[in-house]
Structures are given as C-alpha cells and as structure tokens.
Amino acid sequence: MHKKLFIPGPTEVREEVLKAQSKWMIGHRTKEFGELYHNCVTKTKEILNTANHVMWFTASGTATMEGAIRNIVDGKVLHCISGAFADRWFKISKACGKDAASIEVEWGKAVKPEMVEAELSKGSYMALAITQNETSTGVRLPIEEIARMVRSRFPDVFILVDAVSGLMGDWFEIDELGLDVVVASSQKAIALPPGLAVAVVSERALEKCRTVPARGYYLDYDAMMKRYDKDHQTPTTPAISLFYALEVELDHILAETMKSRYERHLELAKFTRDWAKRYFELFPEPGYESVTLTTVKNTRGISVKDLNTALAEKGMQISNGYGKKLKEKTFRIAHMGDLTLADMKEVTSAIEEILKL
Ligand SMILES: Cc1ncc(COP(=O)(O)O)c(C=O)c1O
C-alpha cells in the first residue's frame, strides 16, 4: 500500500517522476546521456539562479558533504554545530584527517553570526561549514546574515553549506551570498528518490580544489568538470534512471517557478507550525523555524510509533525525533517537495482524529 511520506526524506515522489525511471537503459558514454546530464546541469543552474558549477553525483548527500571537505579544506575548518547533521559533518572532517574545530549551540537553537565572527576572528581558519537547514532540530540557520558577515569580514574564508534538506524548497541566493560550495540530496525538497546528490561550486572553489593534495577520486571536482567540459558526461557510471527522473522533476520546478515553490513551502510551514502550536509546542528557537519541516516538542508524551501505526492504516507516515538527544522528545512533520496544503490538512486532521485532540 502506498504511504504518503511526511518524513524529512525520502519525501513523496510524484508518479510521473517514478515512471520516468522505467525508460530503456542507455549507455553512459553516449551523446544521449551527455545531453541528459547537460540538461540537468543547465536546468539546476536556472532554478537556483546561479552561474556556479553544478555537479550531480551518484551518491547520497553525505558523500557530497565529504566531497566539500576533501576538495576544499587544506587548513583549519570551523563547523557550526546545532544538531545531529552538523555534528556528522564535523565528524566527517575529522575522519578525513582535517584540522577541524567547532562551535556548538544547544540543540534547537541557531548559530548566530556574532558567534561565528568571534571564532573566525581568532584567525587561521580557511573554511566554514554551515548546515543551512538542520533536519534533526528543524532549525533554519541565518545563512544570509552569516554569509554576509563572512564575506565582508573574512573574504578569503570558503563558505561550505549543507543544504541537503533545504535546496529547492527553501530559498537563499547562492551567488549573491558568495557561497563556495552548496550540497544537497535528491530525496528531500527536490522530491526525487534517493541516489543523487548535487554540489554547487564557485569558480574560486574549483580553482582551490586543484591545489588541494589527496582530495580523493570519486568526488573530485576537477575530474567532474574536466569530463563535463569534454562531452557533458560524468567520470564514472551514473545512475541513469535517476537522471531521467531528475530532468522530469527539474522541468516541473521550472514550470512551477522557484519563487512559487518557495512561497508554497512557506505556506505549508506556517500551516504546520500553527497546527503544532495549537496542540503541542515548536522545538526550534522562535524565528529560526525550518521552511521544509517542523520539529514538534512532544509535550503530550505521545508514542510516535503508535501514531505512525495508526497513520499507516490511513496511508501516511510522519517521523520520530532524530538523534539520541531528540528521539523521544520530539517528532517531525516534513512539508517539502511537492506536498500541498491539502496534504498537510489531511495528515494533521488524521493526527487529531487518532490522538483525539
Ligand atoms: C541536513 C542534512 N545533512 C545531511 C544529511 C545526509 O544526507 P544523506 O542521507 O542523503 O546522505 C541529511 C539527511 O537527512 C540531512 O538532513
């Protein structure tokens, strides 16, 4: 039975997108695949209003988080930790043998520009890693303010952004903010099945990577761009079926327009937050709530497992809290991708009915 997904990834995938994956296979060393990949790159740039390089990897978002570190970091990197996924990125840097430091705030709170400024002022940092939309806490970091501060006070510092659960749902100007690397996964607001991940890379970041030794093989930006410039292909075998699906969804986003898509996400977020405040409390610090998911404080001590069992009978699923600190204390309702206000009304009414609210 089809369960409509209100979890923060994988998200609900439209039938047209699912069907696109069943097309006949083509060789990846063909003009046909080059055209498909090139279309995906061009359309992604148009949607994101960016002139930066776009690289689609056959991988999940974690790989592109690691890729950003391996390609760019050859000195000290500062991680802003406000939840489980930012913590993962910090661990990735360490696992790659990098000189990584962190500032950490209480989970549910946002890292503020002043905190980043104070730490970067200590000097010697060459990169900053920020999680734009922390999917565990449901906090949206003030990426615009942080980036503007970094660009004016520390112009040489590379800004690396994990926008895994924000990109193509939430909105921020990549080029205007001078973001050097922005990464995301296909199974979140892009509303595709899992398996693809994107890196949007500035020219100076691409140039930088060419000077970083031992940056690995699979996620090497230079190799990706060399192959793309040659014949619009990828260095290794791509998930061709997913690229078929990606082009269909990118066309859908272009038709909707990114502006309307963002406004729809804002509307769904507002509806879900208002609903959550009526019966529970919001977990994130006020003013920093995510646009693509709502993390709700479980003030009624409900069993999310039991709730999901009952929701499954109605063909829906929400998500429990994420990470040791939040698993029991919160639950999450995603409103990303192609979900509509009618979908949010459906799931919240079902919850009301099941919990007898
Ligand atoms: C903010 C954030 N970063 C990174 C990841 C990891 O992405 P993936 O599961 O595609 O590797 C997730 C996944 O939920 C996420 O929400």
The ligand as an SDF file (V2000), in Angstrom:
LIG
                    3D

 16 16  0  0  0  0  0  0  0  0999 V2000
   20.8380   18.3520    6.9360 C   0  0  0  0  0  0  0  0  0  0  0  0
   21.2290   17.0010    6.4400 C   0  0  0  0  0  0  0  0  0  0  0  0
   22.5050   16.8040    6.0990 N   0  0  0  0  0  0  0  0  0  0  0  0
   22.9110   15.6260    5.6490 C   0  0  0  0  0  0  0  0  0  0  0  0
   22.0680   14.5410    5.5120 C   0  0  0  0  0  0  0  0  0  0  0  0
   22.5570   13.2570    4.9770 C   0  0  0  0  0  0  0  0  0  0  0  0
   22.0830   13.0930    3.6870 O   0  0  0  0  0  0  0  0  0  0  0  0
   22.0200   11.6610    3.0070 P   0  0  0  0  0  0  0  0  0  0  0  0
   21.1300   10.8350    3.8610 O   0  0  0  0  0  0  0  0  0  0  0  0
   21.4550   11.9450    1.6430 O   0  0  0  0  0  0  0  0  0  0  0  0
   23.4080   11.1390    2.9670 O   0  0  0  0  0  0  0  0  0  0  0  0
   20.7280   14.7000    5.8600 C   0  0  0  0  0  0  0  0  0  0  0  0
   19.7890   13.5740    5.7500 C   0  0  0  0  0  0  0  0  0  0  0  0
   18.7380   13.5390    6.3540 O   0  0  0  0  0  0  0  0  0  0  0  0
   20.3020   15.9610    6.3110 C   0  0  0  0  0  0  0  0  0  0  0  0
   19.0200   16.1550    6.6290 O   0  0  0  0  0  0  0  0  0  0  0  0
  1  2  1  0
  2  3  1  0
  2 15  2  0
  3  4  2  0
  4  5  1  0
  5  6  1  0
  5 12  2  0
  6  7  1  0
  7  8  1  0
  8  9  2  0
  8 10  1  0
  8 11  1  0
 12 13  1  0
 12 15  1  0
 13 14  2  0
 15 16  1  0
M  END
$$$$
